[in-house]
Amino acid sequence: MPMQIFRTRLYKTQLLKILTHISKDKVSASEKFYTDLDKQINNLVHSAFKCRQSFYSNDENVRDMIFMKYTIQFKVYKNKISILKIFNKNKPRSQDRYNKTSSQ
């Protein structure tokens, strides 16, 4: 069974905010960003572990992919990859189960 990619609701929400922000300046840039990012994410099925272990998580299956100054955090499972979130300038939200610095 080939690996599948799932995008979390959090990721989709964060991506929409980023695309909306980019489109304020230039809609075509927003569309290109989305298309290019989607290609990169779809390529993860071939080489997910090429990306570094997440700086923000102790779980070796949580990885960071860098794309145009954005960090895309994802988790690799046996038969799937979950795209967890996308953020800029290496600043994740502090309240997050995949974040080393989260307060419990």
N, C-alpha and C positions, 0 to 999 in steps of 0.2 A: 504494500500500500504506500503510495507516494505521500510525502509529508505535506500537510495542509497548513495554510497560514490564516490565522484568525486575528482580527483587529478588535481590541477592546473598545468599549463605549468611551472610556476616558481618552484613549488615543484619538478616536474619531472626533470627539469634542475639541481636544487641543488642536488637532490638525485644521479643523474648520476655522478656529480663531486665527491661526497662522495664515491660512489661505485668504481669509477676509481681509486681514491686515495687508498682505502683499497686493491684493487686488485693488486696494484703495489707490495705489500708485500706478499699477499696470495689470490689467486683467490677464493678458497673455503671459505675463511672468508668473502669475499665480497658477495658471493652467500648466505651464511648463514645469514648475516646481512639483505640482501634484503628479504629473506623468512620470517625471524622472524619479521621484521618490518611490512611486509605486513599482517601477522597474527594479529599483535597488532592493526593495522589500521582497518582491517575488523571487529575486535571485538568492535570497537567504536559504531557500530549500536546498541549494547545492553546496553552500559553504557557511552555515550559520556559526560554526565555531572558529571561523577566521576572525570574526569580530572579537574585540577584547572582552574579558570578563567585566561585568559592570563595576564601575568605580563606586557605585552607590549601593551595592548589594554584596553580601557574603556568599550568596548562592552562585555556584560556578555555572549554573545553567542560565542565569540572567546575564544578558550581554548588552553591550552598547555599540550601536552603529552610528557613525558620524556622517551627516549629510548636510552640506552647505551650512555649516555652523550650528546645526541642530543635532541633538542627541536623540536617537530613537532607541528606546530600551525595550528589549524583548526577552522572552523566556523560551528555551528550547525544551520540548518534551519528546517522548519517544516517537510519536507520529504527528506532532504538530508544533507550530511556532505561534506563540501569542505575542502580538505587538502590544506592549503595555502602555507606552506613552511616548510623547515627543515634546522636547523642551529646548529652549535656546540658551546659549552661554553656560552650559553645564550646570544649570540650576533647577533641580527637581523640586517639586513641592515637598515640604518637610513631613506632612502627614501621609505616609505611604509605607505599605508593608514591604516594599522592595528597597526601601531607603535605609541604609546603615544608620543614618543619624536621626531616624524617627524617634519620637518620644513615646514611650509605651504607657 
